[in-house]
Amino acid sequence: MAATMRPRVSPAGGRAVQPDRPQLVVVQRGGRIVGVVTIVAAVLCALLFFAALLRTELAKQQMRLDGLNRSVVMARDHYNDLRHERAFLESPGRLSSEAAKLGMRPAGNVRFIPIDSDIVASVLASTGDLMDRVADEEKSPLDEFGRIKSEVDGVP
């Protein structure tokens, strides 16, 4: 069943008006205010996002610093414990009791034996000469050893 549509004629001008077609109306532009408000809102949202991001990063770094501070405090406490233990282990009372457990006893009378100055002079003369010869010698016996070792092993 085919229906034919006839165009309606408007009463004012005799122009045909299409049925079921909406009328177009000219709308005034909103101007620059809408664009400016949109840009400002976008910038404000971006700033708020970066502020939240910055606060999150600061909180993360603060947690890291708190962990480091806890580690430093624990290390200082451990150091103080070790110092206390060392002081206890080195105390004269403890050392004498441990020595007694091992069968050691305090030294008796201590006496110093005087050494004749001629003996001291002869020892100094005999060792002093040797030290001067070794110090003045330009070539050491170890130089030859190092040269041979570097040729054999490849490492000096």
Protein Blocks (a to p, Z undefined) as FASTA:
>chain_A
ZZdddddddfklopacdehiacddddddebjmlmmmmmmmmmmmmmmmmmmmmmmmmmmm
mmmmmmmmmmmmmmmmmmmmmmmmmmmmmpmklmmmmmmmnopacddddddddddfklmm
mmmmmmmmmmmmmmmpmbdfklmmmmmmmmmnopZZ
